[in-house]
Amino acid sequence: MVLPIADNRHAGHHWAWEVAEVLHRDISIENIMFYKTKSEIIGVLNDWDHAEKKSNLPLVQFNLLNAIEVARKHKRINGEGAPNDSDVHSDPPHAPTEPTDEVASRSESELASLKQARYRTGTGPFMAIELLRSGPIYPFHRYRFDLESFCYVLVWFCIGFKPKKHIVAHIDTWKHGDFKQIALAKLRYVQDPLEQQDLWKRAKSKQYLDLYTTWAEPLIDMVCTVQDRVRDIERVVVKACRMSPEEVSEKLEGWKTEIMGYELAREQALTYEQVMAILVK
């Protein structure tokens, strides 16, 4: 039963992005439904209230100098030895400090839409880690954030589904606490095999535990790769914070090239094609 549902929801979501140019932005277990026909089971992704147009979700180039300045400012304010991770990798450092020609040419209503698109949306247990860890200005939602949410839905279902009762148990550490605590719990899960083992030991059904091994584990490996590249970028910024402006200037171009490589690897680590290749095995 799970394969047609998973296939339909991913294909429909991808069609909405590529053809209708709309991103859902609130993938959760409550927003995925299904119905039966005589020959098949059809998955449905509903509740598009938080959906946003692709045109309002630009990919903003990472601005290393701004990221360093934001991180240093945090260090001065808090008196800490290193910046907070949310200050390092959230979108504000990526964006230029002055309006670009493209932004300046937009109408007032378009600018309002851009501002709205930057509000953090989603359901905590299923939100992408980068959204959960973001600072006071949230990043524009990326397509891969929704893919990451699908991964968490699959884990949640495979671990918690009770076939006889038709209910799904919760993963408490993903549900309780503020967004930062949920992010840390999910980060531990995707990066630590022992955390993963502890979770799958709680599986309510052997049948769905097999699906967890077949589908969820390789998908979570992709999410882990994304987070590894995020950490790589953060390490460069933190390293730069310890250096003088002269040293930063000397190493800046090399760091920019290094970060571009990390960004490319991060964006290629979790794609629709890779997800579907796993689901149709």
Summary of the structure (lengths in Angstrom):
residues: 281
radius of gyration: 20.1
end to end distance: 15.0
largest distance: 70.6
contacts: 844
relative contact order: 0.12
helix: 63%
strand: 6%
